[in-house]
Amino acid sequence: MLARIFAKRYLFSSRSRSVVNLISGLSVISVAVPVAAMIILMSVFNGFEQLAAGVCSAIDAPLTVTPRKGGTFREEELPVDRIRNLRGVEAASLFLEQGILLEHEGRQAAAVLRGVEDDYERVLPMEDYISAGRWKVRTGDFDRIVLGQAMAMQLGIRTLSDSEVSTYAVRRKSFSSLLPFENFTRRKIALGGIYTLDLETEQTYVFSSLRYARELLRYDGRASALVLRVRRGDTDRVQKEVQELAGEGFKVETREQLKASFYRIMKLEKWGIFLIALLVLLIASFSIVGALAMLIVEKRQDIATLRALGADTRLIRRIFLMEGLLICAWGGLIGMAAGVGLTLLQQTFGWIEIPAETFLVKSYPVIFRADDLVIILVSSAAIGYTLSMATARNMIKSKL
């Protein structure tokens, strides 16, 4: 209690104004700025992580069943009907996926064709991402293809009316170097819609009906995967039950497991930036050392007076330790207020925009998380305590 009274007197007294007070104020700012920057950076990474996860969730289902060997499996090898009837499974759909070549009016582009069942839209709500036309891969006996916006631009497609796309797939087990065109199965298909997601997805995936994909790729009765939409909170249980039904020949993966390397890189990038910002905070916090050192030199007479009144070295050290902690605390509070305030304003109003017309969002995505704030404040408190303690111990000897 007594140490805190002296520390507050040295930091806030209106009667004492000197260079030391100015340096103490600058030390508060030097702590506040990195703390605010760390909060903002972590929130921006949270926003981009959720944005990237949202993009993945448009293509990757909550649960995906794939064969352990080979790229396809026969439909009867997997008990699809029993999996559909499991408690917690809201929708299920088979799809067949393979690389193909697209052509429209002399323009060509490589893509990955994903032929899907009618229930696919119940698993992954592709209708939400359609920017032109409709999500219809089959209308009666007529098949349709759905392209990404970037792919449509690459093929020179500007309108949906009378747009037909030629699709080419390599014929398996019948390659001829003398007649290269005979190595491909060619089909024409009408354009049904255009979806908008991230640039990579738009340039990679095209969608058609499962029937059309099997005819084009000559994979009768085969599929690449079974995707499932699962009731919230039942993912782990359903994953185990599906794995038991599927057997050892199949693997059942969640969205995070399917993109494990992607999510791992995102987390490593986030905490890498956190460590760099923490290093900046550590360097900036050395101003506390300078402020305490100058304050101790300035208060030599006060220290001598306190010793004469019976104060021991431990109490005197605690006074200046408390001084350093007050500087760190005020810097942390100011930085927290600034960082959280700016983050919430951007999260609510999106004032700072991304200078790119083709990006998914107009403004920088930010998401404030309380656990990030706790980690930042604890880290800054640990740095402030360590530096203040080291300075007080080294500057105040047993006999001064």
Secondary structure, DSSP 4 states (H G I P E B T S, - for coil): -HHHHHHHHHHH-SS--SHHHHHHHHHHHHHHHHHHHHHHHHHHHHHHHHHHHHHHHHHS-SEEEEESSSS-EEGGGS-HHHHHTSTTEEEEEEEEEEEEEEEETTEEEEEEEEEE-TTHHHHS-GGGGEEEE---SEETTEEEEEEEHHHHHHTT---STT-EEEEEEEPTT---SS-GGGGEEEEEEEEEEEE---HHHHHHEEEEEHHHHHHHHT-TTEESEEEEEE-TT-HHHHHHHHHHHH-TTEEEEEHHHHTHHHHHHHHHHHHHHHHHHHHHHHHHHHHHHHHHHHHHHHTHHHHHHHHHTT--HHHHHHHHHHHHHHHHHHHHHHHHHHHHHHHHHHHHH--SB-S-TTSS-SB------HHHHHHHHHHHHHHHHHHHHHHHHHHS-S--
